Amino acid sequence: MTAASIAEPGGESILDTPPPTTSRPRGPFGRLWQQVKQAQGFSKWLLWVGAGITAVFIVLAVFAPLIAPYGFDQYMAHGVRFAKQGSPNGSHWFGTNVRSVDVLSVVIYGSRTAIEVVMLAVVFSLFVGVPLGLISGYYGGWLDRILVLIMDALFAFPYLLLAIIIAFLLQNSVGSGVLTAAIAITVIYVPQYFRVVRGQVLSAREEPYVEAARALGARPRTIMGRYLFFNVIQSVPVIATLNAADAILTLAGLGFLGFGIQPTQAAEWGYELQRGVADMGAGLWWTSVFPGIAIVSLVTGLTLVGEGLNDVLNPVLRKRSGRRVVLPRRDASATTLPTRQGDNRGRGEELA
């Protein structure tokens, strides 16, 4: 078959056309973004809807002083004190609470507190859990047994009870602020990153590329940092996103029980829920409904992002977008091939 037999209608041969050049993404984040762009179907909608909801709260957190009408602990303006437990009106869209504070301002500033605590908790958990998982899975031996014993002991505790214990121990030294809440939540999620990374390192350390690097004299630090890290980190973004959603609930639980952030330091949704429980019986629904809606919305957004990333990054579940290939039309110059005798297609059929 010649190039003329598969020529395009314009006369240019497909064989003479150079193949399209595509830049290969570099690094784990580049490959992650490439897989997200190639996603399609329901998982893509899950991812983008969750990202949109989460982006709204991130914007509220970043620009809270510009968006919120009042401060998170402001109870008066122009020398006039706000009404106590006032209903929603033109001046206070979400009403006021028992401290005469604007509920809308509390909800907006509460998004800043939630985002700060979640980001600190996830970053701390990654910096502690991932290196420990790499070291434990690669070296093994007595070090692996000790680390597994510690992580299993932490993992066996109820997560909210463990967070309460850590927050209670840190209140006397660090105080009941954002850092205390972040550290208390970090202790909960370190074992999860440790177990996931360690399990993947145990299966990857016997791969031929690791054996080749070890035979060439590469140091363990080089093997873990250059060869193992980028191959075991693929599932960490999904876990981090789902843990972020769970961290919002943990933070709200700490605030509801009185072990979270104090109202004089920052706005916190769980504390507002705890103070609004008594108001519900008196028909003052706005003091707890709006903080509760904020908690549910942010948790839903982060959960959708996590589920969408899981579908996109999982090679079994994901769907990739592809281009439809159209073969050129047959023309008179197409090459003909003889067929065997007895073939039902007849002799002299054109080859497409």
N, C-alpha and C positions, 0 to 999 in steps of 0.2 A: 504494500500500500504506500502510495506517495503522499507528499504534502498536499498536492492538488486535489486529491480525493476527499480531503476533509477541510477544504477551503471554506471560509466564511462568505456570506453573501457579498460583502464589500470587496472580496478578492484577496484579502490577506489571509495567509495560512495560519492556522492555530499553532502549528508546530514552530512557526517562525516568531510567534509572540512570546516575549520573555515572561516567565512566571511572575506573579505579583509578589513584591517583597513586603513582608510584615515584620515589624520590630518585635522582638521577643521581650516580654516583660521581665524585668530584673527584680530579684528580691522577693520575699514572701508577700509583701504588700502589693507589689506589681502583679504577681500571679493571682492574688486574691481579687484585685480590681478587674483583671481580665476575665475571671470566672463570673464575677458579678455582672459584667457587661454582656456576657454570653448567655446569661440565665433567661429563661422565658417561662411562661405559664403562671400557675398559681403561686409558686414560690417567689417569683419576681415581684408579684403584687404584694405578697406578705412583707417582703423586705422593704419595698419602697413606702408602703403605708406606715410600717413601724418606724422607718427612718424619718418620715414626715412628722409623726407625732412626737418623736424624741427631739427633733430639731426645734419644734415649737417651745418645748421646755428649756432647751439649751439657750435659745434666744431670750426667753424670760429670765434665765439665770444670769446671763451676761449683762443684759441691759435692765436689770431690775431697778436700779435707782432712777432710770429714765422712764420706765413704764409704770411703776407703782405710783399711785397718787400720793401716798404717805409713807412714812417709815414703818418698819415692821413692829416697832414698839411705840409709835407715836399715838397719843390718845387725845391730843388737842391741836388746834390750828387757829392762828390769829387770836390767841388768848381765850378761846372758847373750847371747853371740853366736849368731846364727842358723846353722843347719847350711849348709855350703857345698854348693850344687847338690842341696839336699834335695828329695825327691819330694813331690808334693802330699799333704797330710794335713789334719787338722782345724785346725791352727794356721796353716798356709799352704796355702790352697786351690789355688793355682797353683804351689806349690813355691817354691824359691829358686834364684837364679842363681849364677854363679861368684864374684860379689862378696858373696854371702850376703845379698842383698837380696830381699825378698818380690816375686815376679813379679806378683801381683795388684795390689799398690800401684804397681808400675811401669806396668802397663797402664792403670790409672785415671789416674794423673798424666800418662801419655803422651797421653791424650785431651785434657787441658788444653793441653799443648804443641802438639798438632796443630791444635786449634781456634784458638789464639792466632796461630800462624804463618799459617794459611789466611786468617783474618779480616784480619790486617794486610796480607798479600800482595794480597788481592782489593781492599781499600780503596785501597791505594797504586796499584794498577794502574788502578782506575777514575779516581782523581784525576789521573793522568798521561795515560792513554791516551784517555779521552773528550774532555777539552778540546783536546788536540792534534789529534784527529780532526775536531772541530768547526772549529777554526781552519784546518787544512789544507784541508778540503773546501770551506769557504766562500770563503776568499781565493784559493786556487789560486796559480798563478804560481811564482816561484822558491822561495818558502817551502814550497809543497806539494812541489816536487821534492826539496828538501833533506830534509824530514821523511820522505818516502816512501823515499828512499835509505837513511837511517839505520834506519828500521824494517824494511826488507827485508833489510838487512845483519844485524840482530839476529835476524830470523826465519829466516835461512838457517843459523844455527848450530844444531847439535844441542842441544836444550833442556837436557839434563842436563850436557853439557860446558860450556855457558854458565853454568849455575848454579854449577858447581864453580869456574870462573874467578872469578866475582864473589865467591863465598864465600871463596876463597883470598885475594883482594885485600883483603877487608874484615876478615879475621881479625886482622891486625896493628894496625888502627886502631880498629875497633869491638869486636872480640872474637867468639868463636864462640858467640853466644847466639841468642835468639829473633829479635831485630832483624836480625841478619846473615842468618839463614835467610830471613826475610820479604823483605828487600831482594833477595837472590839470586833468589828465585822471582818477585818483581815484575818484574824485567828481562825475564823470559821471556814474561810475559803482556801487557805493555804493547803490543807490536805487534799482538796479536790485537784488542784493543779499538780501537786506532787504525784498523786496516784496515776493521773493520765499520762504525764510526761515520763514517769518511770516505766510504766507498762510499754510505751512505745520505744523507749530506749532499749529495753531488754530484748525486743525483737529486732531492732535495727543494728545493734552493736555486732551482730554476727553476720551482717551482710557483706558481700564481697568487696564493696568499695571501702568499708571500714577496715576490713582485713588488709586490703592493699595499702591503705594509708598507714596502718600500724607496721606493715612490713617495710615500708619505705622510711621508717624512723620518725614518723610524726608523733609529737607529744600528745598526751591525753587531753591537755587543754585545747590544742589545735583540733583534735578529732571531735571533741564535744562542741566547740564553737563554730567550726567550719563545716563539718559533715553531718553531725547528728542534730544540731539545734534547728536548722532550717527544714529538716525532714520530720521532726516531731512536733513542730510548732503549728502545724496546719489546723488542728482542732481546737487550739487555745482561743482564737477569737470567738468561736461559738460559745464556749464555756464562759468566757469573760462577759459576753452579752447577757446570757441567762443568769449569771451570778449578779450582774448589775441590777436586773429586775428583782431578784430575790433580796438584794441588799436594801432596796427601797422599803420592802416589807419589814425587814429586820430593823431598820432605822425607825420606822413608824412604830414597831412593837416596843423598842426601847423607850421612845418618847411617850408612848401610851402608858407604860408602867412606871415612868418617872425616873428612868436611868439614862435618858438621852440628853439632848442639848437643852439647856435652860432657856426660857423665853427672853431673858435679858441679854443673852449672847447672840442668838440667831432665831429666826422663825423656823418652826419645825411642825410638819403636818400631824405627826402622831400625838404631840402634846396638845394641839388644838382639838383633835378628836377626843382625847381624854377629858378636856375641859367642856366639850360640847355634849357629852353623854347626858349630863344632868339637864342641859337645856332642851333636849329632845322631849322629855316628859312634860315640859311646860309649853311645847309647841314652837320653840325657837329652833327651827330646823336648820337655818342658814349657817350657824356657827360650826356645825360639823359636816354638813352635806358637801359644801364646796371644798374643804380640805380632803374629804374622802374621795370626791370625784377626781381631784388632782392626783392622789395616790394611785387610784385605779387606772387612770389614763396613762401615766408615765410607766407603770408596770406593764400595761398592755402594749405600749409602744416598744419597750425594750424586749418583751417576750416575742413580739412579731419579728423584730430584727434578728433575734437569736434563731427562731424557727426558720426564717428565710435563709439565713446564712447556712444553717444545717442542711437545708435542701440544695442550696447552690454548691456547697463544698463537698457534699457526699456524692461520690461517683456513681452510687447505685440509684440515688433519688433524683439527681439533677437532670435537667433537660437543656441541651445546648441548641442555640439557633444556628441554622445552616443555610447555605445558599443553594438554590435550585440550579442544577446543571442541565442545560439544554443542548442536545447534540445538533450539529449542523445538518441542514437538509441535503438530501442526495441530489446530485446533478448528473449530467450526461457524461462528465469526465471521470466518474467514479470507477474504481477498479473492479473488475468482475473476476470471480474465482469459479473454477469448475467445481461441480459437486460430484459425489459418488453416484454410481449408477444405482437407481432404486430409491434415491432420496426423494421425498414427497415435495420438496420445495422446487424441484426442477433445476435444470442446468442454467448457468449464466446469471444467477441471482446476484444483485448488487450487494456489496458489503457496506453496511452503514457505519 
